[in-house]
């Protein structure tokens, strides 16, 4: 496991998790997946995760809209002007 805070990264054991977590370190498993948030965060971990999910969803929606818009522009460019 790893305890990470700012630019500090420590390899820790299961017995050390509580101490590092209480000092604000986030705890990650050996695969790099977040296991526990450290104490003393400015916003709750649940709210942060919800915002990250919403951000990812909105980015996907934006990309989809950009793709649709570019397809519409391409179709308009293909139509000959009637004069």
FISEBA-749506 format. One record per residue: z, y, x of N, C-alpha, C in turn; residue in one letter; residue number from 1. Coordinates in Angstrom, 3 decimals, always signed. Layout:
// residues N
Z, Y, X, Z, Y, X, Z, Y, X, A, NUM $
...
***
This chain:
// residues 83
+0.000, -1.188, +0.832, +0.000, +0.000, +0.000, +0.000, +1.240, +0.869, X, 1 $
-0.406, +2.334, +0.242, -0.430, +3.601, +0.959, +0.267, +4.671, +0.118, X, 2 $
+0.957, +5.559, +0.795, +1.562, +6.736, +0.174, +0.788, +7.940, +0.705, X, 3 $
+0.257, +8.763, -0.235, -0.594, +9.886, +0.170, -0.110, +11.177, -0.475, X, 4 $
+0.024, +12.206, +0.360, +0.386, +13.539, -0.114, -0.237, +14.547, +0.844, X, 5 $
-1.001, +15.486, +0.286, -1.714, +16.470, +1.103, -2.563, +15.736, +2.133, X, 6 $
-2.354, +16.000, +3.402, -3.146, +15.326, +4.430, -2.356, +14.223, +5.136, X, 7 $
-1.269, +13.767, +4.520, -0.433, +12.717, +5.107, -0.705, +11.395, +4.401, X, 8 $
-0.928, +10.354, +5.198, -1.164, +9.017, +4.660, -0.266, +8.046, +5.420, X, 9 $
+0.544, +7.293, +4.669, +1.450, +6.322, +5.278, +1.211, +4.951, +4.677, X, 10 $
+1.198, +3.930, +5.512, +1.194, +2.549, +5.032, +2.636, +2.192, +4.739, X, 11 $
+2.886, +1.707, +3.520, +4.266, +1.441, +3.111, +4.381, +0.048, +2.501, X, 12 $
+5.630, -0.388, +2.364, +5.922, -1.662, +1.707, +6.370, -1.391, +0.277, X, 13 $
+6.475, -2.445, -0.502, +6.916, -2.326, -1.898, +8.318, -1.703, -1.980, X, 14 $
+9.160, -1.982, -1.008, +10.518, -1.453, -0.998, +10.557, +0.056, -0.761, X, 15 $
+9.550, +0.620, -0.141, +9.514, +2.039, +0.175, +8.879, +2.900, -0.915, X, 16 $
+8.292, +2.272, -1.918, +7.550, +2.997, -2.953, +8.424, +4.043, -3.638, X, 17 $
+9.595, +3.656, -4.078, +10.464, +4.567, -4.828, +10.783, +5.826, -4.029, X, 18 $
+11.110, +5.671, -2.749, +11.451, +6.815, -1.901, +10.285, +7.771, -1.709, X, 19 $
+9.119, +7.219, -1.433, +7.944, +8.075, -1.237, +7.518, +8.736, -2.544, X, 20 $
+7.597, +7.982, -3.628, +7.223, +8.531, -4.929, +8.145, +9.695, -5.305, X, 21 $
+9.424, +9.570, -5.034, +10.380, +10.642, -5.365, +10.153, +11.893, -4.526, X, 22 $
+9.503, +11.736, -3.369, +9.184, +12.892, -2.517, +7.789, +13.459, -2.809, X, 23 $
+7.162, +12.986, -3.880, +5.894, +13.563, -4.304, +4.648, +12.865, -3.809, X, 24 $
+4.784, +11.724, -3.166, +3.624, +10.990, -2.673, +3.028, +10.153, -3.800, X, 25 $
+1.696, +10.141, -3.880, +1.010, +9.236, -4.790, +0.911, +7.888, -4.096, X, 26 $
+1.046, +6.820, -4.874, +1.042, +5.474, -4.327, -0.270, +4.780, -4.704, X, 27 $
-0.966, +4.247, -3.702, -2.232, +3.549, -3.900, -2.087, +2.102, -3.461, X, 28 $
-2.777, +1.200, -4.169, -2.743, -0.198, -3.752, -3.670, -0.399, -2.555, X, 29 $
-3.753, -1.622, -2.078, -4.546, -1.909, -0.875, -6.043, -1.759, -1.103, X, 30 $
-6.474, -1.718, -2.358, -7.890, -1.536, -2.670, -8.244, -0.064, -2.855, X, 31 $
-7.243, +0.821, -2.737, -7.485, +2.255, -2.860, -7.352, +2.793, -4.274, X, 32 $
-6.900, +1.961, -5.202, -6.745, +2.394, -6.592, -5.355, +3.009, -6.771, X, 33 $
-5.310, +4.151, -7.472, -4.044, +4.829, -7.715, -3.131, +3.936, -8.540, X, 34 $
-1.943, +3.715, -8.039, -0.974, +2.857, -8.714, +0.074, +3.693, -9.435, X, 35 $
+0.622, +4.718, -8.761, +1.649, +5.585, -9.343, +1.494, +7.000, -8.803, X, 36 $
+1.784, +7.969, -9.652, +1.766, +9.371, -9.238, +3.128, +9.744, -8.672, X, 37 $
+3.110, +10.643, -7.715, +4.352, +11.131, -7.137, +5.042, +12.109, -8.069, X, 38 $
+6.324, +12.310, -7.844, +7.126, +13.231, -8.654, +6.812, +14.677, -8.292, X, 39 $
+7.052, +15.581, -9.241, +6.933, +17.007, -8.968, +5.534, +17.567, -9.065, X, 40 $
+4.681, +16.965, -9.831, +3.321, +17.479, -9.992, +3.347, +18.701, -10.902, X, 41 $
+2.410, +19.615, -10.710, +2.342, +20.843, -11.489, +1.975, +20.558, -12.952, X, 42 $
+1.095, +19.572, -13.175, +0.784, +19.134, -14.538, +1.078, +17.648, -14.611, X, 43 $
+1.252, +17.145, -15.808, +1.570, +15.729, -15.934, +0.380, +14.891, -15.501, X, 44 $
+0.669, +13.730, -14.981, -0.384, +12.831, -14.514, -1.279, +12.418, -15.674, X, 45 $
-0.692, +12.215, -16.848, -1.472, +11.810, -18.009, -2.474, +12.891, -18.400, X, 46 $
-2.032, +14.145, -18.365, -2.920, +15.251, -18.714, -4.034, +15.372, -17.679, X, 47 $
-3.707, +15.238, -16.415, -4.697, +15.313, -15.350, -5.755, +14.226, -15.523, X, 48 $
-5.322, +12.995, -15.784, -6.263, +11.893, -15.972, -7.152, +12.133, -17.187, X, 49 $
-6.567, +12.664, -18.271, -7.345, +12.966, -19.471, -8.404, +14.028, -19.153, X, 50 $
-8.029, +15.034, -18.371, -8.983, +16.077, -17.988, -10.087, +15.534, -17.086, X, 51 $
-9.745, +14.620, -16.192, -10.759, +14.006, -15.338, -11.770, +13.226, -16.171, X, 52 $
-11.281, +12.476, -17.160, -12.168, +11.707, -18.031, -13.069, +12.640, -18.841, X, 53 $
-12.481, +13.709, -19.366, -13.264, +14.670, -20.137, -14.323, +15.328, -19.251, X, 54 $
-13.953, +15.681, -18.041, -14.882, +16.291, -17.098, -16.055, +15.351, -16.818, X, 55 $
-15.768, +14.086, -16.581, -16.827, +13.105, -16.316, -17.743, +12.968, -17.532, X, 56 $
-17.156, +12.937, -18.724, -17.940, +12.826, -19.960, -18.848, +14.038, -20.126, X, 57 $
-18.315, +15.222, -19.873, -19.095, +16.441, -20.016, -20.216, +16.527, -18.974, X, 58 $
-19.947, +16.059, -17.763, -20.987, +16.052, -16.736, -22.143, +15.143, -17.135, X, 59 $
-21.803, +13.979, -17.717, -22.847, +13.066, -18.185, -23.660, +13.713, -19.295, X, 60 $
-22.976, +14.370, -20.229, -23.662, +15.029, -21.338, -24.566, +16.147, -20.815, X, 61 $
-24.096, +16.907, -19.861, -24.893, +17.981, -19.276, -26.139, +17.422, -18.601, X, 62 $
-25.973, +16.360, -17.840, -27.108, +15.742, -17.158, -28.128, +15.230, -18.169, X, 63 $
-27.642, +14.640, -19.243, -28.537, +14.148, -20.299, -29.316, +15.306, -20.915, X, 64 $
-28.644, +16.408, -21.181, -29.301, +17.569, -21.771, -30.331, +18.163, -20.811, X, 65 $
-29.996, +18.203, -19.526, -30.944, +18.708, -18.533, -32.204, +17.839, -18.509, X, 66 $
-32.008, +16.522, -18.555, -33.147, +15.604, -18.551, -34.005, +15.791, -19.791, X, 67 $
-33.371, +15.936, -20.945, -34.113, +16.160, -22.187, -34.872, +17.480, -22.130, X, 68 $
-34.244, +18.502, -21.592, -34.870, +19.819, -21.485, -36.083, +19.771, -20.554, X, 69 $
-35.948, +19.075, -19.442, -37.073, +18.999, -18.510, -38.230, +18.208, -19.128, X, 70 $
-37.938, +17.191, -19.933, -38.993, +16.436, -20.612, -39.705, +17.325, -21.622, X, 71 $
-38.945, +18.137, -22.363, -39.541, +19.064, -23.331, -40.445, +20.063, -22.627, X, 72 $
-40.018, +20.577, -21.483, -40.828, +21.536, -20.726, -42.105, +20.887, -20.211, X, 73 $
-42.007, +19.637, -19.777, -43.188, +18.921, -19.298, -44.192, +18.727, -20.431, X, 74 $
-43.690, +18.400, -21.621, -44.570, +18.203, -22.767, -45.253, +19.514, -23.150, X, 75 $
-44.554, +20.613, -23.067, -45.142, +21.908, -23.392, -46.211, +22.282, -22.371, X, 76 $
-45.990, +21.920, -21.112, -46.969, +22.216, -20.064, -48.250, +21.395, -20.260, X, 77 $
-48.129, +20.213, -20.843, -49.281, +19.342, -21.045, -50.153, +19.801, -22.199, X, 78 $
-49.603, +20.515, -23.160, -50.369, +20.988, -24.314, -51.281, +22.119, -23.886, X, 79 $
-52.591, +22.025, -24.219, -53.503, +23.118, -23.861, -53.293, +24.308, -24.805, X, 80 $
-53.481, +25.485, -24.262, -53.364, +26.706, -25.067, -54.603, +26.819, -25.957, X, 81 $
-54.374, +27.120, -27.223, -55.474, +27.289, -28.161, -55.809, +28.755, -28.257, X, 82 $
-57.021, +29.108, -27.868, -57.472, +30.497, -27.946, -58.877, +30.556, -28.412, X, 83 $
***
